Amino acid sequence: MTGASTTAHALARYRAEFPVFERQIYLNTCSLGALARRSRERVAAFLGEWDQRGAAAWYDVWWESLSDLRRGYAGVVGAQAEEIALHASVSTATGVLASALDYASRPKVVTTSLDFPTVTYQWLAKRPLGVQVEVIESPDGVSVPLEAFARAVDDRTALVATSHVYFTSGAVQDVRAIGDLAHAHGALCLVDGYQSVGQIPVDVRSLDVDFFTAGGLKWLLGGPGIVFLYVRREVARRLVPTTTGWFANERQFGFDSRRMDWHQDARRFEQGTPALASVYAQLGGLDLLREIGWPEIFEVTRELAADLTTLATERGLRPNVAPDPSARSAIVMIPSADPPAAVRRLAAAGIVADARPGHVRLSPFFYNLRDDYVAAIEILAGS
Ligand SMILES: Cc1ncc(COP(=O)(O)O)c(C=O)c1O
């Protein structure tokens, strides 16, 4: 992206796939990705199948759509389809995970104050059962030093649970180093990748973590109601959840209430019937993203975010991003004395952004153009 140029980038032609831009300037992908025509079409197809075929659709297309989606998610993060469990939310996925750990000799779970709270809540809720939660504080509100993890993780730690990209600051964590640290103490590592998958490259093998979760809401253009939990193959075989459902049973259609035959793979972490409309919306989003091409998506998104940060800095807005440019992502936090009021001013100009404590959050994606955030920054700089 050339700083002063307003020339459209290589993916600008895909903007027309997102009708929201006919009405608004959408700069809030880290809350909710824009609706793609492709997702709407796939959901409409699902509704048609429901209407015309009813439950008969389960036996071929719907059941197969679940396998398609497990394969699709696996492809995005470099996993095998058998290592993917489908869930309705990160909360339900991590809830099942939390139910599978043995806290008797390892009562401790380490997390940070910058992580999305729903992850930490899984273990706070288990405090009455003896689980000890250590929430590492961030010294600057942007990131958490690896040394702080090193001090917190010990041989009584069952799990380190943290984010790939912090929703609070957009900082990218070195999760490989955090996972290594956890493993050196015999602990497992869960990474919440909801804010990374789709905007930066993710490969669960090279990250070498045990669990990784992300989903449709944001950078994967699938909307609400559908997420995945990657469970490393060896880990899935040795853990048995205590919160479950019939989708975790490999003899699901045996309908035998007397016994539980666990899936031998990540599906033992599933629960009940997935929301098919969400599955279809996500299949549409993934289809489009694959067609556009991941390397181009990552590159354009990174360049837009870097340019936005430079521009905001030049206009004196002092964006609160990671000091190291290689640890930045497309979540750009702009300090604000009154974030809700600033977001309302943006909204009055047709710009969709988000307020977080002390900040306005802008999150460009490949479908944005430079003019989108130039307009936003001018409003924020003028306020
Ligand atoms: C990092 C992160 N994790 C998780 C979530 C959502 O969790 P859930 O799927 O349980 O609503 C969000 C945002 O909605 C998020 O930003």
The ligand as an SDF file (V2000), in Angstrom:
LIG
                    3D

 16 16  0  0  0  0  0  0  0  0999 V2000
  -10.7990  -13.8070   21.1450 C   0  0  0  0  0  0  0  0  0  0  0  0
  -12.2540  -14.1620   21.2150 C   0  0  0  0  0  0  0  0  0  0  0  0
  -12.6280  -15.3540   21.7100 N   0  0  0  0  0  0  0  0  0  0  0  0
  -13.9170  -15.7130   21.7810 C   0  0  0  0  0  0  0  0  0  0  0  0
  -14.9130  -14.8580   21.3480 C   0  0  0  0  0  0  0  0  0  0  0  0
  -16.3590  -15.2920   21.3940 C   0  0  0  0  0  0  0  0  0  0  0  0
  -16.6220  -16.4000   22.1800 O   0  0  0  0  0  0  0  0  0  0  0  0
  -18.0160  -17.1900   21.9800 P   0  0  0  0  0  0  0  0  0  0  0  0
  -17.9130  -17.9340   20.6900 O   0  0  0  0  0  0  0  0  0  0  0  0
  -18.1210  -18.0870   23.1490 O   0  0  0  0  0  0  0  0  0  0  0  0
  -19.1150  -16.1770   21.9520 O   0  0  0  0  0  0  0  0  0  0  0  0
  -14.5640  -13.5900   20.8450 C   0  0  0  0  0  0  0  0  0  0  0  0
  -15.5230  -12.5930   20.3440 C   0  0  0  0  0  0  0  0  0  0  0  0
  -16.6950  -12.6600   20.2280 O   0  0  0  0  0  0  0  0  0  0  0  0
  -13.1960  -13.2440   20.7760 C   0  0  0  0  0  0  0  0  0  0  0  0
  -12.8040  -12.0600   20.3000 O   0  0  0  0  0  0  0  0  0  0  0  0
  1  2  1  0
  2  3  1  0
  2 15  2  0
  3  4  2  0
  4  5  1  0
  5  6  1  0
  5 12  2  0
  6  7  1  0
  7  8  1  0
  8  9  2  0
  8 10  1  0
  8 11  1  0
 12 13  1  0
 12 15  1  0
 13 14  2  0
 15 16  1  0
M  END
$$$$
